Amino acid sequence: MGDSVEWQDVKYKETFEQEIRGLTRRRQSDPDCKIEDLEGILRNLYIMDGADQGGRGPLQDIIMAATIAAYEHIISSWKAEIQKNL
């Protein structure tokens, strides 16, 4: 059973880390990027995740879950950073 889910763990981690890197770069390089922008994208990701009537399959489900988790993480970290600096 270990091998049958190992690829899923690897793909989740790979996608999560890739999204974190991309969002971090965006935040650093785009002065117009705001928390509200990322929250809007996250809301759309939630909608896309819930609109899986045809079935995306396990790979796309993993990618979606990791992407959502990355957005949640970045938004939460950013808000904590703002609170800390108040």
DAWO-V80695 format. One line per field, one symbol per residue. burial: I if it has 16 or more other ideal C-beta (glycine too) atoms within 10 Angstrom, else O. A space follows every 50 residues. Layout:
burial: ???
This chain:
burial: OOOOOOOOOOOIOOIIOOIIOOIOOOIOOOOOOOOOOIOOOIOOIOOOOO OOOOOOOOOOOIIIIIIIOIIOOIIOOIOOOOOOOO
